Every structure is written in structure tokens, then in C-alpha cells.
Amino acid sequence: METTKKQKELFTIIGNWDLQAKQLKEKYSSLTDEDVKFESGKENELIKRLETRLNKKRDEVIHILKKSRVEKV
């Protein structure tokens, strides 16, 4: 459990979020602009919204977000 808490605190959005959000909405058509709305320092709120909308666990959502970083390159 310790590791999960550390990961939860350490996850940050890196790169062009607008581009990443656009890619996420293309890949997951159920996502809305409100679902992918991001404010600096509020990563956990974003992750919780995505968990709910995509019906996925936190680890899965983080994996999706990290993967979207790579796909933009």
C-alpha cells in the first residue's frame, strides 16, 4: 500500500495536455471536455473523473495517461 500512495502523490501531467486530452477523447468517445479538464496541481481530480467515466481502476487510468504521453511524440 505504501507504494500506491507514493505513486498517487507523484503522478503529474507532462507535456502538452491539450494534445493529450484531444487524443484521449478520440480514443474514448465517451469522454467530454469536462472529463479531461485539467488544472495544475489537480491531477488526482482528473484521474478520479477518468476512473468514473471509463470505468477503470486508478492504475489503469494512469497507464492510459502515461501511454498518451508517448503516443504524442
Sequence and secondary structure as in RCSB ss.txt:
>XXXX:A:sequence
METTKKQKELFTIIGNWDLQAKQLKEKYSSLTDEDVKFESGKENELIKRLETRLNKKRDEVIHILKKSRVEKV
>XXXX:A:secstr
 HHHHHHHHH    S HHHHHHHHHHH TT  TTTT   TT HHHHHHHHHHHHT  HHHHHHHHHHHHHHT 
